[in-house]
């Protein structure tokens, strides 16, 4: 479970500052629906096998438990190679600054990015750009405005 490993490493790196239950908004890699559901479970947003139920209950909506892909996600934005991860970061910065307009999540202090970027282009786990090494294809970053 490479997404889970990246998440565990990010959560461990940020352990003194952050808990997964603090995520206010997230951007996850969504080239197809099942990949997004797998990410929800691996990131511990919901229990294993309950990703679909979590979505059906509206937990990913703007007024849900953890608003996810508030800009429509990578697929909605064209899934452009090389800039997809930057688009995720841009949306999360807008959210943290309270400047996402009608996409704005409520009281956003902690944001999470998960992506399956190009081989070797990201860090597998981290906070503030500090990771434990080249991530191959999966990485999780945690951002805050605190």
N, C-alpha and C positions, 0 to 999 in steps of 0.2 A: 504494500500500500504506500506508494511514493508520496501521495498527497498527505496522508496521515503522518508519514515520517517528517515531511517538511513542516507540517503544523506542530507536531510535538517539539521539534527543534526550535521553532519560533517561540512557542509558548515557554519552553525551558529558558531560552535566552532572555525573555522578557519577564521571567518569573517574579522578580522583586518589584515590578512596576504594574503588572497586568495579569488579568485572569481571562480566560476565554469567554466567561459569562459577561464580560464588560463590553464586548463588541457591540457597537451601536449601528454600524453600517458596514457592508462588505461588497467587494467586487470579486466575483469568481469567474474562472475560465468556463465559458459556455458555448463551445463550438457545436454541440448537440445536447438535447435535454438530459440524457442519461448522465453525461459527464458532470453536469451541474448538480444533479441529485447525489452522485458519488461524492462530490466535493462537500456538500452539506454534512454528510455523515462523517467523512474523514476529518473535517474541521471541528467536529463535535458540536455542531449547531443542533443536531438531533441525534437520536439513537440509530444504530445500524438497522437498515431495513425500513426506516420511517421517513426517508427523504421525500417520497411522493406524498405521504400524508401531511408532512410538514408544509409542503407547498399548497396542497388542497385546503389546509386550514388558514391560509393567508399569512403565514409567519414571515414570508419573504417580501410581502407588500410594504409600501411606504409607511403604513401605520401598523405594521406587524412587529413581531418580536425582534427580528434583525432584517431591516430592509436590504435586499441584495440586488446588485446590478441596477441601481437607480437610474442610470442613463440608458437602460435598455440592454446593456451587456455587449459583449464583443460582437456577437452575430449581428445585432441591430446596428452596430457601428461599422460594419464592413469587414471585421476580422482581418484587418490589414497586418501583414507580417511585419514585425519590427516596431510598429507603433501601438499595437494593441495593449501592451503592458503600460505604456506611457499614458494611454487614454484612461486606463483604470486608475492610475495614480492621480491624474488630473481631476477625475470625478471625486475621488476621495478627498483631495485637498479642498475642492469646492465645498464638499460636505462639512469638513472640519472647520472651515471658515464661515459657514452659514450662508454661502453664496450660491447654492444650487437651485435657487428659484423654486418652481413648483415641484422639483424633485427632492427638495430638502428634507432630510430625516429629522426627527425631533431630537434636540439636545445632543448632537453628535460630539463626543469627546474621543472615542476610540474607533478606528477604522481598520479593516483587514483586507489585504489584497492576496488573492491566490491565483496563480497562473501556471500554465504548462508551457512556458516560453521556449525559445530556441535553445538547443543543447549548449550548456556552458554559459548562457547569457545572464543567469540569475543566481541568487544565493538561496540555498535550500534552508530556509528558516532565517529569521532575523528581525531586528528592530532598528529603525533609524539607519538602515543600510549596512548594519553589521551582521554578518552571517557566519556559518561555520565552514563554508567552502563552496566550491562550484556545485550548483544544484543539478546539473544534467538537464532535466526538463521540468522540474517542479519547484516552485518556491512560494513561500508565504511571507508577507511583510506586514508589520503592525505599525500604524501611525497614530499619533495623538496630537491634540492641541493643548494638552496640559503642560 
